[in-house]
C-alpha cells in the first residue's frame, strides 16, 4: 500500500518535466544526472506508473506523467511552505533581465522559481542589456541575464543564439524603397548592430516602428510593419527570416550571459535554478 513519497524524487521529476532534460534538472538541483534518473525511476516504481518517456535528446511526459504533474507541484509547494515556517527574514535578490536575452517567458519562469523558493524576494528589472551591465557593475544588481555579441571577460554563457531578419510572410520587398525597420528603444545594442550592418552593406532603411518592449516589437513584426533583427528563438510565430531572400547582411550570433554576485546558499540555489531554466529555453 502506498504511504509516502520521497520529496527529493518528486523534485527530480518536477524539474525534469519542466526543463525537459535530465541534465538541466541535475544542474537546477545541484546534483548529478544519474542521481536524478535513479530518483525518478524509484518514484515510478513507487507509483507503479511510467511518468517520463526517455529519448536520447528529449524527455517527454507520458499520459500518467501529465496527470501526476499538478500533484507533484502541490507536494513541493507544501514542502516549501513547511520549511518556511521557521525561516529567517526573507532574502531579497535584485535581478536584471534583458527581454532580448530570454523573451516573454520571464514572468512564468520567475513565478515558478518564487514558488519553489518562498524565502526569496525578487526585485526585477527588465531593461536593455547595456543598461543592465552598467547597473551590475555599480553593484545595483545581484544577478543580470544579458545578451552579448561576444562572451566577454566575465559571466557564465547560458546559450548561443543565431540572429536573422524576421518579417511577416506577406511583407513584400520593394527594392526602390528604404527597408522598414522595427526595433526596440534607441539604446538597444541589437538595434544599433542591425542598423550598422545595413549601413555597411549600403542598404537604405527607415524607422518603421520603435517598441518599448519585446511584446510590442513582436506584434509589429507579426503585423507586417517591417523587418526586425531578432534572435531566432524570439521571433514571433509565423514570421520568417527574410535575410537570405532579400540579400540582407548576416547578423551573426550572440551569447546569453549570466552574471551573478550572490553569496548565500539560498541565493545560490535560486540562481542555479534560474540558469538551468534559461539555458534550457
C-alpha positions as CSV (number, residue, x, y, z in Angstrom):
1,X,0.0,0.0,0.0
2,X,1.4,3.5,-1.0
3,X,2.0,5.6,2.1
4,X,4.7,8.3,1.4
5,X,6.6,9.8,-1.4
6,X,10.2,10.9,-1.3
7,X,10.3,14.7,-1.8
8,X,13.7,14.5,-3.5
9,X,12.3,12.1,-6.0
10,X,9.2,14.3,-6.6
11,X,11.5,17.3,-7.0
12,X,13.7,15.4,-9.5
13,X,10.6,14.5,-11.6
14,X,9.2,18.1,-11.4
15,X,12.4,19.7,-12.6
16,X,13.0,17.2,-15.3
17,X,9.4,17.6,-16.6
18,X,9.7,21.4,-16.5
19,X,13.1,21.6,-18.2
20,X,12.6,18.5,-20.5
21,X,16.1,17.4,-19.7
22,X,17.8,15.2,-17.0
23,X,21.0,17.3,-17.4
24,X,19.3,20.6,-16.8
25,X,17.3,19.2,-13.9
26,X,20.5,18.0,-12.3
27,X,22.0,21.4,-12.8
28,X,19.0,23.1,-11.2
29,X,19.0,20.7,-8.2
30,X,22.8,20.8,-7.8
31,X,23.2,17.1,-8.2
32,X,24.2,14.5,-10.8
33,X,22.2,13.3,-13.8
34,X,22.5,9.7,-12.7
35,X,21.0,10.5,-9.3
36,X,18.1,12.4,-10.9
37,X,17.4,9.4,-13.1
38,X,17.6,7.0,-10.2
39,X,15.2,9.0,-8.1
40,X,12.7,9.3,-10.9
41,X,12.9,5.6,-11.5
42,X,12.3,4.8,-7.9
43,X,9.3,7.3,-7.9
44,X,7.9,5.4,-10.9
45,X,8.3,2.1,-9.1
46,X,6.6,3.6,-6.0
47,X,3.6,4.8,-8.1
48,X,3.5,1.8,-10.4
49,X,3.4,4.2,-13.4
50,X,5.8,5.3,-16.1
51,X,5.9,9.1,-15.8
52,X,8.5,10.0,-18.5
53,X,9.3,8.9,-22.0
54,X,13.1,8.8,-22.3
55,X,14.8,9.6,-25.6
56,X,18.4,10.3,-26.4
57,X,17.8,14.1,-26.9
58,X,14.4,14.6,-25.5
59,X,12.4,13.8,-22.4
60,X,8.6,13.9,-22.5
61,X,5.8,13.3,-20.1
62,X,3.6,10.2,-20.5
63,X,-0.1,10.5,-20.0
64,X,0.4,9.3,-16.4
65,X,3.1,11.9,-16.0
66,X,0.8,14.7,-17.2
67,X,-1.8,13.5,-14.6
68,X,0.8,13.5,-11.8
69,X,2.4,16.8,-12.6
70,X,-0.1,19.1,-10.8
71,X,0.1,16.8,-7.7
72,X,3.9,17.0,-7.8
73,X,3.7,20.8,-7.8
74,X,1.4,20.7,-4.8
75,X,3.7,18.3,-3.0
76,X,6.7,20.6,-3.5
77,X,4.7,23.8,-2.6
78,X,3.6,22.1,0.6
79,X,7.1,21.2,1.5
80,X,8.4,24.7,0.7
81,X,5.6,26.2,2.9
82,X,6.5,23.8,5.8
83,X,10.2,24.6,5.6
84,X,9.4,28.4,5.6
85,X,7.7,28.2,9.0
86,X,11.0,28.7,10.8
87,X,12.7,30.6,8.1
88,X,14.6,33.8,8.9
89,X,14.0,37.2,7.3
90,X,13.3,36.8,3.5
91,X,16.3,37.3,1.3
92,X,16.0,40.0,-1.4
93,X,17.7,39.4,-4.8
94,X,17.8,42.2,-7.3
95,X,17.6,40.6,-10.8
96,X,18.0,42.3,-14.1
97,X,16.9,40.5,-17.3
98,X,17.0,41.7,-20.9
99,X,14.0,40.8,-23.0
100,X,16.3,40.4,-25.9
101,X,18.1,37.6,-23.9
102,X,15.2,35.4,-22.8
103,X,11.9,36.6,-24.2
104,X,8.4,36.6,-22.9
105,X,8.7,33.6,-20.6
106,X,10.4,35.8,-17.9
107,X,7.2,36.1,-15.7
108,X,6.3,32.4,-15.8
109,X,9.9,31.2,-15.0
110,X,10.3,33.6,-12.1
111,X,6.8,32.8,-10.7
112,X,7.8,29.1,-10.8
113,X,11.1,29.7,-9.0
114,X,9.4,32.0,-6.4
115,X,7.1,29.2,-5.5
116,X,10.0,26.9,-5.1
117,X,11.9,29.5,-3.0
118,X,9.4,31.2,-0.8
119,X,12.1,32.8,1.3
120,X,13.4,34.8,-1.7
121,X,12.0,38.2,-2.5
122,X,12.6,39.0,-6.2
123,X,13.2,42.6,-7.2
124,X,13.1,42.5,-11.0
125,X,14.2,45.0,-13.6
126,X,13.7,44.4,-17.4
127,X,16.0,46.7,-19.3
128,X,18.3,46.7,-22.3
129,X,21.5,44.6,-21.8
130,X,23.8,47.6,-21.9
131,X,21.9,49.3,-19.1
132,X,21.9,46.1,-17.0
133,X,25.6,45.6,-17.4
134,X,26.2,49.1,-16.1
135,X,23.9,48.6,-13.2
136,X,25.6,45.3,-12.3
137,X,29.0,46.9,-12.4
138,X,27.7,49.6,-10.0
139,X,26.5,46.9,-7.6
140,X,22.8,47.7,-8.0
141,X,22.0,44.2,-9.2
142,X,22.8,40.8,-7.7
143,X,22.1,39.0,-10.9
144,X,22.0,40.0,-14.5
145,X,20.9,37.9,-17.6
146,X,22.0,39.8,-20.7
147,X,22.8,39.3,-24.4
148,X,26.3,40.0,-25.8
149,X,27.8,39.8,-29.2
150,X,30.8,38.1,-27.6
151,X,31.1,36.1,-24.3
152,X,33.2,38.9,-22.6
153,X,35.6,38.6,-19.8
154,X,33.1,37.6,-17.1
155,X,29.9,35.8,-16.7
156,X,28.5,32.3,-17.5
157,X,27.4,31.7,-21.0
158,X,23.9,30.0,-20.9
159,X,23.2,29.8,-24.6
160,X,24.3,30.9,-28.0
161,X,21.6,32.1,-30.5
162,X,21.7,32.9,-34.1
163,X,20.2,36.2,-35.5
164,X,18.0,36.8,-38.5
165,X,16.0,39.5,-40.2
166,X,12.4,38.5,-39.4
167,X,9.2,39.7,-41.1
168,X,5.7,38.6,-41.7
169,X,5.5,36.4,-44.9
170,X,3.1,38.8,-46.6
171,X,5.6,41.7,-46.3
172,X,7.0,42.5,-49.8
173,X,10.5,43.7,-50.5
174,X,10.4,46.8,-52.6
175,X,14.0,47.5,-53.8
176,X,13.2,51.1,-54.7
177,X,12.1,51.8,-51.1
178,X,14.1,52.0,-47.9
179,X,13.8,48.9,-45.7
180,X,11.2,49.4,-42.9
181,X,12.9,48.6,-39.6
182,X,11.2,47.5,-36.4
183,X,13.3,47.6,-33.3
184,X,13.4,48.2,-29.6
185,X,14.2,51.6,-27.9
186,X,17.1,53.7,-29.3
187,X,19.7,52.5,-26.8
188,X,19.2,48.8,-27.7
189,X,22.5,47.5,-28.9
190,X,20.9,44.9,-31.2
191,X,19.0,47.8,-32.9
192,X,22.3,49.6,-33.4
193,X,24.0,46.4,-34.6
194,X,21.3,45.9,-37.2
195,X,21.5,49.5,-38.4
196,X,25.2,49.4,-38.7
197,X,25.1,46.2,-40.7
198,X,22.6,47.7,-43.1
199,X,24.8,50.9,-43.4
200,X,27.9,48.8,-44.2
201,X,26.0,46.9,-46.9
202,X,24.9,50.2,-48.4
203,X,21.2,49.4,-47.9
204,X,18.8,52.3,-47.2
205,X,16.5,51.8,-44.3
206,X,13.9,53.8,-42.3
207,X,12.4,53.6,-38.9
208,X,9.0,52.0,-39.2
209,X,8.3,51.2,-35.5
210,X,10.2,51.6,-32.2
211,X,8.8,49.5,-29.4
212,X,9.2,49.9,-25.7
213,X,9.3,46.1,-25.1
214,X,9.7,42.8,-27.0
215,X,5.9,42.2,-27.0
216,X,5.4,45.5,-28.9
217,X,8.2,44.7,-31.3
218,X,6.9,41.1,-31.9
219,X,3.4,42.4,-32.6
220,X,4.7,45.0,-35.1
221,X,6.7,42.4,-36.9
222,X,3.8,39.9,-37.0
223,X,1.5,42.6,-38.2
224,X,3.7,43.3,-41.2
225,X,5.0,46.7,-40.3
226,X,8.6,45.9,-41.2
227,X,11.6,43.7,-40.6
228,X,13.5,43.3,-37.3
229,X,16.9,41.9,-36.2
230,X,15.9,39.1,-33.7
231,X,17.3,36.0,-32.2
232,X,15.6,33.1,-34.0
233,X,14.1,31.8,-30.8
234,X,12.4,35.2,-30.0
235,X,10.9,35.6,-33.5
236,X,7.1,35.8,-33.4
237,X,5.2,32.6,-34.5
238,X,4.5,32.6,-38.2
239,X,7.3,35.1,-39.2
240,X,10.2,34.1,-41.4
241,X,13.9,35.1,-41.8
242,X,13.9,37.1,-45.0
243,X,17.6,37.9,-44.8
244,X,18.9,35.4,-47.4
245,X,16.0,36.0,-49.8
246,X,16.3,39.8,-49.6
247,X,20.1,39.9,-49.7
248,X,20.4,41.4,-46.2
249,X,23.7,41.3,-44.3
250,X,24.4,38.4,-42.0
251,X,24.0,39.4,-38.3
252,X,26.0,36.5,-36.8
253,X,25.2,35.2,-33.4
254,X,25.4,36.2,-29.8
255,X,25.5,34.8,-26.3
256,X,23.0,34.9,-23.4
257,X,25.2,35.5,-20.3
258,X,24.5,35.2,-16.6
259,X,26.4,37.5,-14.2
260,X,25.9,36.8,-10.5
261,X,27.4,38.1,-7.3
262,X,25.1,36.4,-4.7
263,X,26.9,34.8,-1.8
264,X,24.4,32.9,0.4
265,X,23.5,29.3,-0.1
266,X,19.8,30.1,-0.6
267,X,20.5,32.7,-3.2
268,X,23.0,30.5,-5.0
269,X,20.4,27.7,-5.2
270,X,17.9,30.2,-6.7
271,X,20.4,31.4,-9.3
272,X,21.4,27.8,-10.2
273,X,17.8,27.0,-11.0
274,X,17.4,30.3,-12.8
275,X,20.4,29.5,-15.0
276,X,19.1,26.0,-15.8
277,X,15.7,27.3,-16.8
278,X,17.1,29.8,-19.3
279,X,19.8,27.5,-20.5
280,X,17.0,25.1,-21.5
281,X,14.8,27.7,-23.0
